[in-house]
Amino acid sequence: MNTISIKTYLNEFSGENYYGILIDGISLEECALKNSTTDITPGLASTFLNWLDDPLEREIVWERALPETYSKVNLPVLMCSEDIDLWCTVIVAEIETDDHYVYWNKFGLDVSDFEDTPEPIGTIVDWFPGNTLVFKRDEYENVLNAFKKYLHNDFTGKVYEEITN
């Protein structure tokens, strides 16, 4: 069983806080890329952040964030923090759920071919070797909910409150 949580990071350029995901106390980026054989520039950011300005990109991420029970989806989990969209470097996790757990079966680099819409994201993935991560469903949902509260229309900033562990 793995743990999933969030940590507040400080953006050195903007001076603003943002959330990152920790898997067993290790950053999601480090966890996802540890078995990658592809040269990927470090500094990827979570796709759950409210940084995605394109409504369709945001919809794709959140529709796939928690698939229906006993189904499987390819979820964009990390994106290039320079471009902040799904058109550059995107790391995908293959996820599925049951009544009690969420499984991230593997990570990979999205190499899908799309020109006008990001909907095909996750259809072609260069998968990395690795092990399945298993999270308690309620713990996973708590992490999603922490990000979701910053997606509401009444929230206009991009600064996240500090989390104390």
Backbone as CSV, one residue per row, in Angstrom:
resi,resn,N_x,N_y,N_z,CA_x,CA_y,CA_z,C_x,C_y,C_z
1,MET,0.847,-1.172,0.000,0.000,0.000,0.000,0.895,1.240,0.000
2,ASN,0.537,2.204,-0.841,1.288,3.452,-0.931,0.480,4.578,-0.302
3,THR,1.169,5.646,0.054,0.483,6.835,0.552,0.550,7.918,-0.517
4,ILE,-0.485,8.743,-0.564,-0.520,9.895,-1.458,-0.941,11.100,-0.625
5,SER,-0.203,12.191,-0.800,-0.482,13.403,-0.035,-0.043,14.608,-0.857
6,ILE,-0.278,15.785,-0.314,0.171,16.997,-0.988,1.147,17.744,-0.097
7,LYS,1.974,18.517,-0.751,2.957,19.354,-0.064,2.924,20.721,-0.738
8,THR,3.100,21.755,0.049,3.165,23.099,-0.495,4.604,23.404,-0.889
9,TYR,4.757,23.889,-2.103,6.055,24.327,-2.601,5.990,25.821,-2.867
10,LEU,7.139,26.474,-2.854,7.213,27.888,-3.169,7.847,28.041,-4.544
11,ASN,7.142,28.718,-5.442,7.677,28.981,-6.769,8.723,30.083,-6.631
12,GLU,9.962,29.759,-6.981,11.050,30.715,-6.792,10.934,31.930,-7.706
13,PHE,10.214,31.803,-8.797,10.082,32.919,-9.734,8.949,33.865,-9.345
14,SER,7.783,33.288,-8.982,6.630,34.128,-8.654,6.549,34.439,-7.172
15,GLY,7.202,33.620,-6.341,7.099,33.793,-4.894,5.776,33.305,-4.338
16,GLU,5.020,32.538,-5.144,3.709,32.050,-4.737,3.755,30.556,-4.431
17,ASN,2.856,30.140,-3.543,2.757,28.729,-3.182,1.983,27.952,-4.233
18,TYR,2.301,26.666,-4.348,1.528,25.748,-5.175,1.645,24.362,-4.567
19,TYR,0.744,23.461,-4.948,0.729,22.112,-4.406,1.460,21.141,-5.327
20,GLY,2.172,20.239,-4.712,2.765,19.107,-5.399,2.298,17.834,-4.720
21,ILE,2.295,16.754,-5.457,1.854,15.461,-4.922,3.066,14.680,-4.439
22,LEU,2.908,14.059,-3.289,3.930,13.164,-2.743,3.395,11.739,-2.754
23,ILE,4.241,10.828,-3.186,3.938,9.400,-3.134,4.941,8.791,-2.159
24,ASP,4.456,8.273,-1.053,5.322,7.724,-0.010,6.410,8.727,0.390
25,GLY,6.031,10.004,0.425,6.951,11.059,0.831,7.902,11.546,-0.250
26,ILE,7.776,11.024,-1.465,8.650,11.391,-2.586,7.809,12.142,-3.615
27,SER,8.390,13.153,-4.248,7.615,13.925,-5.227,7.098,13.021,-6.335
28,LEU,5.920,13.351,-6.833,5.335,12.592,-7.931,6.276,12.571,-9.128
29,GLU,6.913,13.703,-9.409,7.838,13.761,-10.542,8.967,12.740,-10.379
30,GLU,9.582,12.712,-9.208,10.672,11.766,-8.967,10.170,10.328,-9.042
31,CYS,9.017,10.078,-8.484,8.422,8.742,-8.496,8.107,8.302,-9.919
32,ALA,7.500,9.187,-10.701,7.090,8.844,-12.070,8.272,8.650,-12.998
33,LEU,9.318,9.437,-12.815,10.447,9.415,-13.750,11.580,8.484,-13.348
34,LYS,11.502,7.844,-12.197,12.643,7.060,-11.710,13.021,5.906,-12.642
35,ASN,12.085,5.380,-13.406,12.398,4.280,-14.328,12.372,4.705,-15.792
36,SER,12.311,6.015,-16.022,12.264,6.517,-17.392,13.626,6.391,-18.061
37,THR,13.613,5.990,-19.309,14.857,5.941,-20.087,14.899,7.113,-21.073
38,THR,13.884,7.970,-21.008,13.794,9.141,-21.873,14.352,10.345,-21.133
39,ASP,15.058,11.217,-21.843,15.592,12.435,-21.246,14.467,13.461,-21.137
40,ILE,14.013,13.705,-19.915,12.910,14.628,-19.665,13.417,15.735,-18.757
41,THR,13.201,16.974,-19.170,13.641,18.118,-18.380,12.888,18.148,-17.060
42,PRO,13.601,18.229,-15.947,12.930,18.268,-14.643,12.158,19.570,-14.450
43,GLY,11.264,19.562,-13.479,10.467,20.737,-13.172,9.035,20.615,-13.642
44,LEU,8.548,19.387,-13.748,7.164,19.166,-14.169,6.209,19.537,-13.031
45,ALA,5.005,19.978,-13.388,4.002,20.388,-12.404,2.771,19.502,-12.535
46,SER,2.028,19.397,-11.463,0.815,18.597,-11.453,-0.237,19.193,-12.390
47,THR,-0.902,18.331,-13.127,-2.005,18.773,-13.988,-3.248,19.111,-13.171
48,PHE,-3.278,18.761,-11.891,-4.415,19.074,-11.037,-4.429,20.538,-10.604
49,LEU,-3.309,21.235,-10.774,-3.244,22.650,-10.418,-4.221,23.448,-11.275
50,ASN,-4.641,24.581,-10.765,-5.548,25.433,-11.536,-4.801,26.236,-12.597
51,TRP,-3.612,25.842,-12.927,-2.792,26.550,-13.902,-3.253,26.294,-15.336
52,LEU,-3.968,25.196,-15.586,-4.458,24.925,-16.937,-5.560,25.933,-17.273
53,ASP,-5.293,26.809,-18.237,-6.274,27.830,-18.609,-7.297,27.329,-19.617
54,ASP,-6.929,26.346,-20.424,-7.829,25.824,-21.446,-8.895,24.956,-20.767
55,PRO,-10.165,25.326,-20.880,-11.231,24.550,-20.226,-11.279,23.091,-20.676
56,LEU,-10.982,22.818,-21.939,-11.004,21.435,-22.413,-9.886,20.618,-21.773
57,GLU,-8.698,21.189,-21.662,-7.592,20.483,-21.002,-7.937,20.194,-19.543
58,ARG,-8.495,21.178,-18.867,-8.881,20.999,-17.466,-9.949,19.910,-17.346
59,GLU,-10.916,19.907,-18.265,-11.981,18.898,-18.267,-11.406,17.494,-18.473
60,ILE,-10.464,17.359,-19.394,-9.840,16.059,-19.657,-9.196,15.514,-18.386
61,VAL,-8.434,16.347,-17.712,-7.753,15.907,-16.483,-8.774,15.483,-15.436
62,TRP,-9.771,16.316,-15.171,-10.688,16.035,-14.079,-11.691,14.928,-14.399
63,GLU,-12.007,14.720,-15.668,-12.865,13.575,-16.029,-12.132,12.260,-15.806
64,ARG,-10.823,12.291,-15.960,-10.035,11.060,-15.828,-9.439,10.875,-14.439
65,ALA,-9.509,11.881,-13.592,-8.843,11.850,-12.292,-9.303,10.686,-11.424
66,LEU,-10.579,10.363,-11.502,-11.124,9.253,-10.730,-12.115,8.513,-11.613
67,PRO,-11.629,7.516,-12.345,-12.515,6.803,-13.272,-13.581,6.010,-12.526
68,GLU,-14.609,5.652,-13.274,-15.654,4.814,-12.699,-15.035,3.535,-12.146
69,THR,-15.655,3.005,-11.121,-15.169,1.790,-10.482,-15.034,0.665,-11.508
70,TYR,-13.912,-0.020,-11.439,-13.557,-1.144,-12.308,-13.325,-0.741,-13.763
71,SER,-12.990,0.519,-13.984,-12.601,0.939,-15.332,-11.183,1.494,-15.286
72,LYS,-10.594,1.660,-16.458,-9.195,2.063,-16.576,-9.108,3.255,-17.521
73,VAL,-8.268,4.264,-17.163,-8.044,5.431,-18.013,-6.567,5.815,-17.968
74,ASN,-6.169,6.590,-18.965,-4.829,7.177,-18.972,-4.962,8.647,-18.592
75,LEU,-4.474,8.969,-17.418,-4.621,10.288,-16.816,-3.342,11.099,-16.961
76,PRO,-3.407,12.289,-17.578,-2.247,13.176,-17.557,-2.026,13.652,-16.121
77,VAL,-0.856,13.359,-15.539,-0.600,13.722,-14.142,0.449,14.814,-13.986
78,LEU,1.361,14.930,-14.938,2.408,15.950,-14.866,2.528,16.643,-16.217
79,MET,2.823,17.948,-16.168,2.976,18.729,-17.394,4.192,19.635,-17.270
80,CYS,4.658,20.104,-18.392,5.771,21.052,-18.437,5.374,22.306,-17.674
81,SER,6.177,22.716,-16.711,5.828,23.888,-15.904,6.141,25.202,-16.611
82,GLU,6.803,25.130,-17.740,7.064,26.344,-18.511,5.873,26.677,-19.402
83,ASP,5.352,25.675,-20.107,4.234,25.904,-21.017,2.875,25.799,-20.321
84,ILE,2.799,25.026,-19.266,1.592,24.833,-18.468,0.387,24.474,-19.336
85,ASP,0.561,23.409,-20.117,-0.537,22.898,-20.932,-0.254,21.446,-21.276
86,LEU,-1.156,20.836,-22.027,-1.010,19.425,-22.387,-0.392,19.254,-23.766
87,TRP,0.239,20.293,-24.303,0.802,20.251,-25.650,2.299,20.011,-25.643
88,CYS,2.921,20.038,-24.498,4.377,19.873,-24.407,4.649,18.523,-23.732
89,THR,5.578,18.475,-22.824,5.889,17.246,-22.096,4.765,16.920,-21.126
90,VAL,4.191,15.724,-21.275,3.115,15.274,-20.379,3.408,13.840,-19.946
91,ILE,3.362,13.624,-18.652,3.500,12.282,-18.096,2.105,11.774,-17.756
92,VAL,1.831,10.564,-18.182,0.524,9.935,-18.031,0.643,8.772,-17.040
93,ALA,-0.395,8.574,-16.257,-0.498,7.390,-15.401,-1.702,6.587,-15.857
94,GLU,-1.514,5.290,-16.001,-2.650,4.402,-16.264,-3.272,4.097,-14.913
95,ILE,-4.535,4.488,-14.738,-5.170,4.284,-13.439,-6.475,3.516,-13.579
96,GLU,-6.794,2.815,-12.511,-8.071,2.117,-12.404,-8.483,2.107,-10.945
97,THR,-9.743,1.805,-10.718,-10.260,1.836,-9.355,-11.105,0.604,-9.058
98,ASP,-11.254,0.355,-7.780,-12.278,-0.570,-7.320,-13.007,0.141,-6.189
99,ASP,-13.761,-0.558,-5.402,-14.555,0.095,-4.366,-13.721,0.734,-3.264
100,HIS,-12.494,0.255,-3.053,-11.702,0.711,-1.914,-10.344,1.307,-2.277
101,TYR,-9.875,1.049,-3.497,-8.506,1.449,-3.856,-8.454,2.105,-5.230
102,VAL,-7.393,2.898,-5.414,-7.056,3.483,-6.711,-5.677,2.949,-7.063
103,TYR,-5.544,2.436,-8.276,-4.294,1.832,-8.738,-3.689,2.700,-9.834
104,TRP,-2.462,3.105,-9.657,-1.694,3.731,-10.731,-0.764,2.628,-11.219
105,ASN,-1.143,1.998,-12.318,-0.445,0.805,-12.793,0.923,1.087,-13.388
106,LYS,1.056,2.219,-14.076,2.332,2.555,-14.705,2.315,4.006,-15.141
107,PHE,3.527,4.527,-15.389,3.707,5.895,-15.881,4.353,5.833,-17.254
108,GLY,4.135,6.885,-18.027,4.786,6.968,-19.324,4.718,8.370,-19.891
109,LEU,5.485,8.576,-20.942,5.521,9.851,-21.657,4.482,9.819,-22.762
110,ASP,3.599,10.796,-22.776,2.591,10.858,-23.827,3.256,11.226,-25.141
111,VAL,2.991,10.436,-26.171,3.502,10.710,-27.524,2.349,10.677,-28.528
112,SER,1.140,10.961,-28.025,-0.048,10.968,-28.877,0.081,12.035,-29.955
113,ASP,-0.540,11.754,-31.081,-0.503,12.661,-32.211,-1.808,13.441,-32.266
114,PHE,-1.733,14.733,-31.948,-2.930,15.564,-32.042,-2.526,16.972,-32.456
115,GLU,-3.423,17.597,-33.219,-3.126,18.923,-33.753,-4.075,20.000,-33.248
116,ASP,-5.376,19.721,-33.245,-6.353,20.761,-32.945,-6.971,20.660,-31.559
117,THR,-6.937,19.492,-30.977,-7.591,19.280,-29.689,-6.754,18.325,-28.842
118,PRO,-6.722,18.553,-27.535,-5.939,17.659,-26.673,-6.662,16.376,-26.285
119,GLU,-7.858,16.138,-26.806,-8.639,14.959,-26.416,-7.902,13.629,-26.593
120,PRO,-7.049,13.466,-27.625,-6.343,12.185,-27.764,-5.215,11.939,-26.750
121,ILE,-4.973,12.893,-25.855,-3.877,12.722,-24.896,-4.006,11.376,-24.187
122,GLY,-2.929,10.649,-24.123,-2.924,9.347,-23.463,-3.268,8.178,-24.367
123,THR,-3.509,8.434,-25.663,-3.826,7.319,-26.556,-2.571,6.587,-27.015
124,ILE,-1.454,7.302,-27.101,-0.178,6.671,-27.432,0.824,7.092,-26.358
125,VAL,1.327,6.127,-25.618,2.195,6.417,-24.478,3.430,5.534,-24.541
126,ASP,4.579,6.132,-24.322,5.842,5.405,-24.184,5.969,5.052,-22.699
127,TRP,5.497,3.850,-22.345,5.433,3.446,-20.937,6.811,3.170,-20.364
128,PHE,7.002,3.566,-19.112,8.236,3.288,-18.380,8.045,1.977,-17.621
129,PRO,9.123,1.224,-17.435,8.999,0.042,-16.568,8.781,0.507,-15.126
130,GLY,8.068,-0.266,-14.366,7.860,0.131,-12.972,6.796,-0.693,-12.294
131,ASN,6.563,-0.341,-11.060,5.616,-1.073,-10.230,4.311,-0.309,-10.091
132,THR,3.247,-1.035,-9.827,1.938,-0.440,-9.572,1.936,0.230,-8.200
133,LEU,1.310,1.409,-8.149,1.091,2.100,-6.882,-0.367,1.897,-6.498
134,VAL,-0.611,1.657,-5.220,-1.964,1.404,-4.736,-2.256,2.369,-3.593
135,PHE,-3.363,3.132,-3.739,-3.752,4.108,-2.732,-5.129,3.762,-2.182
136,LYS,-5.334,4.073,-0.901,-6.683,3.988,-0.357,-7.523,5.029,-1.083
137,ARG,-8.692,4.628,-1.491,-9.554,5.511,-2.286,-9.866,6.823,-1.563
138,ASP,-10.172,6.759,-0.265,-10.505,7.985,0.462,-9.305,8.922,0.569
139,GLU,-8.117,8.384,0.718,-6.905,9.205,0.769,-6.669,9.894,-0.576
140,TYR,-6.867,9.158,-1.644,-6.730,9.696,-3.001,-7.760,10.804,-3.240
141,GLU,-8.995,10.564,-2.847,-10.046,11.565,-3.021,-9.761,12.823,-2.207
142,ASN,-9.164,12.688,-1.020,-8.793,13.856,-0.216,-7.777,14.726,-0.945
143,VAL,-6.819,14.100,-1.623,-5.833,14.847,-2.394,-6.524,15.582,-3.545
144,LEU,-7.384,14.893,-4.265,-8.115,15.540,-5.356,-8.936,16.723,-4.848
145,ASN,-9.592,16.552,-3.715,-10.426,17.621,-3.163,-9.616,18.846,-2.756
146,ALA,-8.390,18.627,-2.291,-7.527,19.767,-1.942,-7.240,20.618,-3.176
147,PHE,-7.026,19.979,-4.322,-6.806,20.708,-5.574,-8.104,21.319,-6.094
148,LYS,-9.216,20.585,-5.966,-10.498,21.029,-6.531,-10.972,22.347,-5.956
149,LYS,-10.657,22.602,-4.699,-11.182,23.837,-4.101,-10.599,25.079,-4.775
150,TYR,-9.525,24.935,-5.533,-8.932,26.066,-6.243,-9.413,26.172,-7.694
151,LEU,-10.323,25.306,-8.085,-10.847,25.328,-9.453,-12.120,26.153,-9.574
152,HIS,-12.706,26.530,-8.465,-13.983,27.244,-8.491,-13.822,28.629,-9.102
153,ASN,-14.884,29.095,-9.735,-14.868,30.397,-10.400,-14.615,31.554,-9.446
154,ASP,-14.969,31.409,-8.169,-14.768,32.511,-7.227,-13.319,32.607,-6.755
155,PHE,-12.489,31.668,-7.151,-11.069,31.722,-6.807,-10.305,32.268,-8.004
156,THR,-9.753,33.454,-7.853,-9.115,34.116,-8.990,-7.599,34.044,-8.960
157,GLY,-7.003,33.705,-7.852,-5.546,33.659,-7.767,-4.995,32.298,-8.090
158,LYS,-3.688,32.191,-8.064,-3.047,30.909,-8.294,-2.138,30.560,-7.119
159,VAL,-2.416,31.154,-5.958,-1.616,30.922,-4.769,-2.352,29.930,-3.867
160,TYR,-1.684,28.877,-3.501,-2.280,27.840,-2.692,-1.883,28.026,-1.230
161,GLU,-2.822,27.713,-0.333,-2.513,27.854,1.091,-1.455,26.855,1.506
162,GLU,-0.720,27.213,2.528,0.350,26.336,2.984,-0.221,25.157,3.745
163,ILE,0.285,23.981,3.442,-0.110,22.758,4.135,0.943,22.469,5.196
164,THR,0.495,22.212,6.388,1.427,21.829,7.458,1.166,20.368,7.770
165,ASN,2.210,19.592,7.730,2.073,18.142,7.975,2.467,17.780,9.362
